[in-house]
Every structure is written in C-alpha cells, then in structure tokens.
Amino acid sequence: MFQKTRLQLTLLNSIVFIVLIAILSRTIYFYTEDQIYKDVNDSLIKDYRDFNNGGMPGGRPQGEFLLGPGPSVIVWGPDDTIIEPRLSVDHFFKVNEQRFFPKTFDDIEEISVNGYTYRALSTQVDTGYGEMAVQFIRNVDTEKEMLDRLLLILFVGGGIGSLVAVGAGYLLAGRALIPVKKSWDQQQQFVSDASHEIRTPLAVIQSRADLLFQSPNATIEEKAVDISIISKEVRRLNKLVNGLLTLTRTDSNQMEVKKSNFFLDDLLMVIVEQYTDIASFQEKSIISHAPEQVVFHGDKERIHQLLVILVDNAMKFTEEGGEISLSCIKNASSIILTVEDNGIGIPQEELPLIFNRFYQVEQSRSANEGSGLGLSIAKWIVNTHQGNIKVTSEQNERTRFEITFPRNQRKN
C-alpha cells in the first residue's frame, strides 16, 4: 500500500518539478532571445523609420544598396524581383530570390535559407513604375548559433533536471510517508493489542458462563467462584474499554480539560482516605506529605485520575508490609508531585517502555493482570498540564514517580 502511495507521490512531485523546470527554461530562452535580437531589431527599425521619414537608410547616398554584414537594403520591383542592388544571376540572393521576398510588411520577420538566418523589416512604396518593396535585412547566423547552443544546454539540463526531479521526488515521498507509516504501524499495533486484551476477558467470561449453563440446577453458593470470576473479568473489561475510549478521545483532541484552582494537598488526603481501608486489608500502608498548602491550576478530575493510576500501580506491585507515600511541594517556578513505593521495582531496561500503550512489565504480568493503558493515560494527563513525568526505580527496593508542573501554565 505504501509503495503504491510513494510512487503516486513521486509522480506528482516529479510532474511539479518538471513543469517548473520547463517554465524556467522557457523563460530563460525567450528572455535571452529578446536580448540577443534587441540590437538587430533596433537597427532595422531605425533604417525603416529613416526611410519612411524621407531619408535613405544609414545615411547612404541614393542608389547605394550594398549587402554587407550590417543592415542591408533590397529593393523589389513590381514583378517581385530584386532590382537593387544589381546582382549577378548566380548570386546567393538572386538564386533564392523567391525565398527572400517579404511575406509580411511593417513587421519584423525571420527568413531561413540554406542554413543561413536573416531578420528583415519591409515596407511598400508606390512609384510611377508600380508598387515596389523596400526590405531592410540583416544576417543573424551568430545570434542564431548562440540561441541554438542555449537551447541545447537547456534541453540537456532540463533532461538531467527531470531525472534528478524523479529521484528527489522519490526520496521526498519516502520521507513524507515516514510519519504516516509510523502512525499507521502504531494504529495497527494498537488495534492488535486492544483486540488481544479484550479477547482474554471475553474468553474467560464465555468459558465460565458455559460452565454455569452445564449446571442449571446448581445454587449461587455452589457456583460462587465462577460468578466471582465473571464479575471480575467484566470489571476488568469495563476498565479496559474506558481506557481505550479515553485514549481514542485524546488522540482526536475530543477530551475536554477543564482547569480551575484547587488545593492539591487536600486532593492527596482524599486519595489516602480512599485507599486506607484497601491498604490495611492488604497489610500495607499509605501516607501523604504536604508541608504547606499547594494551590494548583488544572483539571481536578484528571489529576485525581492521574493519582489513582499511580497509586493503583503502587498497590499492585508493593508486597505485604510495604508503604506507598504521596507528597507535593512547591518552589518558585514548579509544583512537584511524587508517588513512591518500596515494592518490587522495575527493571532499568524497561523504564523507557512503561508509558507505551499496552506495555506491561514482564515479571509482574502473570501476578497482576492489567491492560497496560494506565500509564499512557497518566502521561497524557501530565502533558495536558504542561508537566513532565520522570520515573526512577531500583529492583526489590523502590519505585518513584516524580511529576513536575509549572506554576504558571500556558493558556490552552
């Protein structure tokens, strides 16, 4: 698919480049032609005007009509033959008399005869002998040779330029498709991972539901394990779908962020209160530390979601007797929010990957089933508040998430 698109873009780019080269070459040629023939045309027009004003061209005495390197004059009789200058029958002009005879009058014309090129300007004169023509003519072989050489250069240069344009178009098309291909690969990977994650709880729900149908007379107490597993997988599936919807809306900029001022230290206390009973049941502890009141400008609901994601992770990966601590402090330019635990930690080589969608640390995958979307959502929340999230970890000792928000955020 991308190869076909690349070829189409190459063709389009090449056509644009070739058209531009053709326009440039045409402009150069006609401009040069106009400049080269300017002196020739001016000399012809001067003689033409002098003659029409009653004088002889170039100050020549009457009857002096010579065919020289400069502007020459030919007088044509009523029978369309040359009467001045007087030429022998084998003279070049006499032999090609009909080809030199003016085709147009009062306008410059170009005449080509046996490889020689002339420019001429003619006028008609009524005399007692009939209508005669006076032709001012000049050889322009040198000028024509220069133009032919220029045309060859432009033609060869245009051909080479066209080949370069095709190559450049192919390279540019490839570079232009890099972000598109990357986005496509990410989308395909996202769809594949989402399908896999959704398939797992659905398979569990399907299998347990089939077991329930096999024992239609069983009591709820007898099938409590199957029902509990179904309920757990439904909650997991619901959480996964909500996460997918959140990420889809963030990708399309449909997720609204409503910012207002609130006390971040109070929000930390709310989180601690919500998790105290759960932590106590799991024989863990959760505490918060805020040495002073911290006013934060942001979306309170999203910051709450951010803290829940980080605390959930900390709770899952902290063993019995462990501690999860939340803190927030402020300085002159920043507000720093941290969530730290003394759990199993994260391998160093996996730290750069944990914010990728659907990524889960391998050592915890079997023990703590999750969707791998939480930290992706957390990173988006931090980014929408112009913040920066950093994680440090030591295996079997601690994991620390540190989020730095600017105190004066840019207006969205």
SESE-918974 format. One line per 4 residues: number of its first residue (from 1); for each residue z, y, x of C-alpha. Coordinates in Angstrom, 1 decimal, decimal comma. Example, Ala and Ser with C-alpha at 12.3 -4.5 7.8 and 13.67 -1.06 7.14 Angstrom:
# residues 2
1> 7,8/-4,5/12,3 ~ 7,1/-1,1/13,7
END
This chain:
# residues 412
1> 0,0/0,0/0,0 ~ 1,0/2,5/2,7 ~ -2,0/1,6/4,8 ~ -4,4/2,5/1,9
5> -2,5/5,7/1,3 ~ -2,7/6,5/5,0 ~ -6,4/6,0/5,0 ~ -6,8/8,2/2,0
9> -4,7/11,0/3,6 ~ -6,7/10,6/6,8 ~ -9,9/11,0/4,9 ~ -8,5/14,1/3,1
13> -7,2/15,6/6,4 ~ -10,5/14,9/8,2 ~ -12,6/16,5/5,5 ~ -10,4/19,6/5,6
17> -10,7/19,8/9,4 ~ -14,4/19,1/9,5 ~ -15,1/21,8/6,8 ~ -13,0/24,3/8,8
21> -14,9/23,4/12,0 ~ -18,2/23,8/10,1 ~ -17,3/27,2/8,7 ~ -16,1/28,3/12,1
25> -19,2/27,1/13,9 ~ -21,5/28,7/11,2 ~ -19,6/32,0/11,6 ~ -19,9/31,9/15,4
29> -23,6/31,1/15,3 ~ -24,6/33,8/12,8 ~ -22,4/36,4/14,5 ~ -23,9/35,7/17,9
33> -27,4/35,7/16,4 ~ -26,8/39,1/14,8 ~ -25,5/40,5/18,1 ~ -28,4/39,0/20,2
37> -31,1/40,3/18,0 ~ -29,5/43,6/17,4 ~ -31,3/45,4/20,3 ~ -34,6/43,7/19,4
41> -34,3/44,8/15,8 ~ -33,3/48,3/16,7 ~ -36,3/48,8/19,0 ~ -38,7/47,5/16,3
45> -37,1/49,7/13,7 ~ -37,3/52,8/15,9 ~ -41,1/52,3/16,5 ~ -41,6/51,6/12,8
49> -39,8/54,9/11,9 ~ -41,6/56,9/14,5 ~ -44,9/55,7/13,3 ~ -44,1/56,4/9,7
53> -43,0/59,9/10,7 ~ -46,4/60,6/12,1 ~ -45,9/59,8/15,8 ~ -47,0/57,0/18,0
57> -44,5/54,2/18,8 ~ -42,6/54,7/22,0 ~ -44,4/57,9/22,8 ~ -47,6/56,1/23,5
61> -50,8/58,1/23,6 ~ -53,1/57,3/20,7 ~ -55,2/54,2/21,4 ~ -52,7/52,7/24,0
65> -51,7/49,4/22,4 ~ -50,5/47,0/25,1 ~ -49,0/43,6/24,7 ~ -46,2/43,7/27,1
69> -42,6/42,4/27,5 ~ -41,2/45,3/25,4 ~ -42,2/46,1/21,8 ~ -45,9/45,9/21,4
73> -48,2/47,1/18,7 ~ -51,0/45,2/17,0 ~ -53,4/46,9/14,6 ~ -55,0/44,7/12,0
77> -58,3/45,6/10,3 ~ -59,2/45,2/6,7 ~ -60,5/41,7/7,4 ~ -57,1/40,6/8,8
81> -58,4/40,5/12,4 ~ -56,9/42,3/15,4 ~ -58,8/45,5/16,3 ~ -56,2/46,9/18,7
85> -55,7/46,1/21,5 ~ -59,1/44,8/22,2 ~ -58,7/41,1/23,2 ~ -61,0/38,5/24,6
89> -61,8/35,6/22,3 ~ -59,7/33,2/24,4 ~ -56,6/35,5/24,4 ~ -53,5/33,8/23,1
93> -53,1/36,3/20,3 ~ -56,7/36,1/19,4 ~ -56,8/32,3/19,3 ~ -53,7/32,3/17,0
97> -54,7/35,4/15,0 ~ -54,0/34,0/11,6 ~ -50,6/32,8/12,5 ~ -49,6/36,3/13,8
101> -50,9/38,1/10,8 ~ -47,9/39,7/8,9 ~ -46,6/37,6/6,0 ~ -44,2/40,4/4,9
105> -44,3/44,2/5,2 ~ -41,5/46,7/5,8 ~ -39,1/43,9/6,7 ~ -38,4/42,0/10,0
109> -39,9/38,5/10,1 ~ -39,8/35,8/12,8 ~ -43,0/34,2/14,0 ~ -43,2/30,9/15,9
113> -46,4/30,0/17,6 ~ -46,9/27,0/20,0 ~ -43,3/27,1/21,2 ~ -43,1/30,9/21,5
117> -41,0/33,0/19,2 ~ -41,6/36,6/18,2 ~ -39,9/39,1/15,9 ~ -42,1/41,5/14,1
121> -41,9/44,5/11,7 ~ -45,1/45,6/9,9 ~ -46,4/48,4/7,7 ~ -49,6/49,0/5,8
125> -51,8/52,1/6,2 ~ -54,6/53,3/4,0 ~ -57,6/54,6/6,0 ~ -61,2/55,6/5,4
129> -62,2/52,2/6,6 ~ -59,8/50,4/4,1 ~ -56,3/49,1/4,2 ~ -55,1/48,3/7,7
133> -51,8/46,9/9,0 ~ -49,7/48,1/12,0 ~ -47,5/45,4/13,4 ~ -44,6/46,0/15,9
137> -43,9/42,8/17,7 ~ -41,6/41,6/20,5 ~ -41,2/38,2/22,2 ~ -37,7/36,8/21,8
141> -38,0/33,5/23,8 ~ -35,0/34,3/25,9 ~ -32,8/35,2/22,9 ~ -34,1/32,1/21,1
145> -33,2/29,9/24,0 ~ -29,7/31,3/24,1 ~ -29,3/30,6/20,4 ~ -30,6/27,1/20,7
149> -28,2/26,4/23,6 ~ -25,4/27,8/21,5 ~ -26,4/25,6/18,5 ~ -26,4/22,5/20,7
153> -22,9/23,4/22,1 ~ -21,6/24,0/18,5 ~ -23,2/20,7/17,3 ~ -21,7/18,7/20,2
157> -18,4/20,5/19,9 ~ -18,4/20,0/16,2 ~ -19,0/16,3/16,6 ~ -16,3/15,9/19,1
161> -14,0/18,1/17,0 ~ -14,8/15,9/14,0 ~ -13,8/12,8/15,9 ~ -10,6/14,5/17,1
165> -10,0/15,6/13,5 ~ -10,2/12,0/12,3 ~ -7,8/10,8/15,0 ~ -5,5/13,7/14,3
169> -5,7/13,2/10,6 ~ -4,8/9,5/11,1 ~ -1,8/10,5/13,2 ~ -0,7/13,2/10,9
173> -1,0/10,9/7,9 ~ 1,2/8,4/9,7 ~ 3,8/11,0/10,5 ~ 3,7/12,3/6,9
177> 4,3/8,9/5,5 ~ 7,3/8,1/7,7 ~ 9,9/9,7/5,4 ~ 8,1/8,4/2,3
181> 8,1/4,8/3,8 ~ 11,7/5,2/4,8 ~ 12,6/6,4/1,3 ~ 10,6/3,5/-0,2
185> 12,3/0,9/2,0 ~ 15,7/2,3/1,1 ~ 14,8/2,2/-2,6 ~ 13,6/-1,4/-2,3
189> 16,8/-2,3/-0,4 ~ 18,9/-0,5/-3,0 ~ 17,3/-2,4/-5,8 ~ 17,5/-5,7/-4,0
193> 21,2/-5,1/-3,1 ~ 22,0/-3,9/-6,6 ~ 20,3/-7,0/-8,2 ~ 22,3/-9,3/-5,9
197> 25,6/-7,6/-6,6 ~ 25,0/-7,6/-10,4 ~ 23,8/-11,2/-10,3 ~ 27,1/-12,5/-8,8
201> 29,5/-11,4/-11,6 ~ 26,9/-12,3/-14,2 ~ 26,7/-15,8/-12,8 ~ 30,5/-16,2/-12,9
205> 30,7/-14,9/-16,4 ~ 27,9/-17,2/-17,5 ~ 29,4/-20,3/-16,0 ~ 32,9/-19,6/-17,3
209> 31,5/-18,9/-20,8 ~ 29,7/-22,2/-20,7 ~ 32,9/-24,0/-19,9 ~ 34,6/-22,3/-22,9
213> 31,8/-23,4/-25,2 ~ 32,3/-27,0/-24,0 ~ 35,8/-27,0/-25,4 ~ 35,6/-25,2/-28,8
217> 38,9/-26,6/-29,9 ~ 40,9/-25,5/-26,9 ~ 43,6/-22,9/-27,2 ~ 43,6/-19,5/-25,5
221> 46,5/-20,6/-23,4 ~ 44,6/-23,7/-22,1 ~ 41,6/-21,5/-21,2 ~ 43,6/-18,6/-19,9
225> 42,2/-19,0/-16,4 ~ 38,6/-18,9/-17,5 ~ 39,2/-15,9/-19,8 ~ 41,0/-14,1/-17,0
229> 38,1/-14,7/-14,6 ~ 35,6/-13,5/-17,2 ~ 37,7/-10,4/-17,8 ~ 38,0/-9,7/-14,0
233> 34,2/-10,1/-13,5 ~ 33,5/-7,8/-16,5 ~ 35,7/-5,1/-14,9 ~ 34,0/-5,6/-11,6
237> 30,6/-5,4/-13,2 ~ 31,6/-2,3/-15,1 ~ 32,8/-0,7/-11,9 ~ 29,5/-1,6/-10,1
241> 27,4/-0,2/-12,9 ~ 29,4/3,0/-13,0 ~ 28,9/3,3/-9,2 ~ 25,2/2,7/-9,5
245> 24,9/5,4/-12,2 ~ 26,9/7,8/-10,1 ~ 24,6/7,3/-7,0 ~ 21,5/7,5/-9,1
249> 22,5/10,8/-10,6 ~ 23,5/12,1/-7,2 ~ 20,1/11,2/-5,8 ~ 18,3/13,1/-8,6
253> 20,7/16,0/-8,5 ~ 21,9/15,4/-12,0 ~ 25,6/15,0/-11,2 ~ 27,4/18,2/-12,1
257> 30,1/19,5/-9,8 ~ 32,4/22,0/-11,5 ~ 34,5/23,8/-8,9 ~ 37,8/25,7/-9,6
261> 41,0/26,4/-7,8 ~ 43,8/23,7/-7,9 ~ 46,7/22,6/-5,8 ~ 45,6/19,8/-3,5
265> 49,2/18,8/-2,6 ~ 50,0/18,3/-6,3 ~ 47,0/16,0/-6,7 ~ 48,2/13,9/-3,8
269> 51,6/13,5/-5,6 ~ 49,7/12,4/-8,7 ~ 47,8/9,7/-6,8 ~ 51,0/8,5/-5,2
273> 52,7/8,2/-8,6 ~ 49,7/6,3/-10,0 ~ 49,8/3,7/-7,1 ~ 53,6/3,4/-6,6
277> 54,1/0,5/-9,0 ~ 51,0/-1,3/-7,8 ~ 52,1/-0,9/-4,2 ~ 55,6/-2,0/-5,0
281> 54,3/-5,1/-6,7 ~ 52,2/-5,9/-3,7 ~ 55,2/-5,2/-1,4 ~ 53,5/-2,2/0,2
285> 54,5/1,5/0,2 ~ 52,5/4,6/-0,4 ~ 53,7/8,1/0,5 ~ 52,3/11,7/0,7
289> 53,0/14,5/3,1 ~ 52,1/18,2/2,5 ~ 54,3/20,6/4,4 ~ 53,1/23,6/2,3
293> 51,3/24,3/-0,9 ~ 47,5/24,0/-0,4 ~ 45,1/25,8/-2,8 ~ 41,7/24,1/-2,8
297> 38,5/25,3/-4,4 ~ 36,5/22,3/-5,6 ~ 35,8/19,8/-8,4 ~ 39,3/18,4/-9,1
301> 37,9/15,3/-10,9 ~ 35,6/14,4/-7,9 ~ 38,4/15,0/-5,3 ~ 40,6/12,7/-7,4
305> 37,8/10,1/-7,4 ~ 37,5/10,5/-3,6 ~ 41,2/9,9/-3,1 ~ 41,2/6,9/-5,5
309> 38,3/5,3/-3,5 ~ 40,0/5,8/-0,2 ~ 43,4/4,6/-1,5 ~ 41,8/1,6/-3,1
313> 40,3/0,6/0,2 ~ 43,5/1,1/2,0 ~ 45,4/-1,0/-0,5 ~ 42,9/-3,9/-0,3
317> 43,0/-4,0/3,5 ~ 46,7/-3,5/4,0 ~ 48,9/-6,6/4,1 ~ 52,3/-7,0/2,7
321> 54,9/-4,7/4,2 ~ 52,2/-2,2/5,1 ~ 52,1/1,5/4,4 ~ 49,5/3,9/3,1
325> 50,0/7,6/3,7 ~ 48,2/10,7/2,3 ~ 48,5/14,1/3,8 ~ 46,9/17,6/3,5
329> 47,4/20,6/5,8 ~ 45,6/23,9/6,2 ~ 44,8/26,2/9,0 ~ 42,9/29,5/9,4
333> 39,5/28,0/8,6 ~ 39,9/24,5/7,2 ~ 41,7/22,2/4,9 ~ 42,3/18,7/6,3
337> 42,9/15,7/4,1 ~ 43,8/12,3/5,5 ~ 44,3/8,8/4,2 ~ 45,8/6,4/6,7
341> 47,0/2,8/6,6 ~ 48,3/0,2/9,0 ~ 46,1/-2,6/7,7 ~ 43,6/-5,0/9,3
345> 41,3/-2,2/10,6 ~ 37,5/-2,1/11,0 ~ 35,6/-3,4/14,0 ~ 34,2/-0,5/16,1
349> 30,6/-1,7/15,9 ~ 30,8/-1,5/12,1 ~ 32,3/2,0/11,8 ~ 28,8/3,8/11,7
353> 27,7/1,5/8,8 ~ 30,6/1,7/6,4 ~ 29,1/4,6/4,4 ~ 25,9/2,7/3,8
357> 25,3/1,6/0,2 ~ 26,4/-2,0/-0,5 ~ 27,7/-2,4/3,1 ~ 31,0/-4,4/3,4
361> 32,9/-5,3/6,5 ~ 32,2/-9,0/7,0 ~ 35,8/-10,0/7,8 ~ 37,0/-8,8/4,5
365> 34,1/-9,7/2,3 ~ 35,5/-13,1/1,2 ~ 39,0/-11,9/0,7 ~ 38,3/-8,7/-1,1
369> 35,3/-8,7/-3,3 ~ 33,8/-5,2/-3,8 ~ 30,5/-3,6/-4,5 ~ 30,2/-1,6/-1,2
373> 29,4/1,6/-3,1 ~ 32,8/3,4/-3,0 ~ 32,5/4,9/0,5 ~ 28,9/6,0/-0,3
377> 30,2/7,9/-3,3 ~ 33,1/9,3/-1,2 ~ 30,7/10,6/1,4 ~ 28,6/12,3/-1,4
381> 31,7/14,0/-2,8 ~ 32,6/15,3/0,7 ~ 29,1/16,6/1,3 ~ 29,0/18,4/-2,0
385> 32,1/20,3/-0,9 ~ 30,5/21,1/2,5 ~ 33,0/18,9/4,2 ~ 32,9/16,4/7,0
389> 34,4/12,9/6,9 ~ 35,5/11,0/10,0 ~ 36,9/7,5/10,3 ~ 38,9/6,0/13,2
393> 40,2/2,5/13,4 ~ 42,0/0,0/15,6 ~ 41,8/-3,6/14,5 ~ 45,0/-5,1/13,2
397> 46,7/-1,7/13,6 ~ 45,4/1,2/11,5 ~ 42,5/2,9/9,8 ~ 42,4/6,7/9,3
401> 40,0/8,7/7,2 ~ 40,1/12,4/8,0 ~ 38,2/14,8/5,8 ~ 37,8/18,5/6,8
405> 36,8/21,0/4,2 ~ 36,0/24,7/5,0 ~ 38,5/27,1/3,3 ~ 35,6/29,4/2,3
409> 32,9/27,2/0,9 ~ 29,3/28,4/0,3 ~ 28,3/29,1/-3,2 ~ 26,1/26,3/-4,7
END
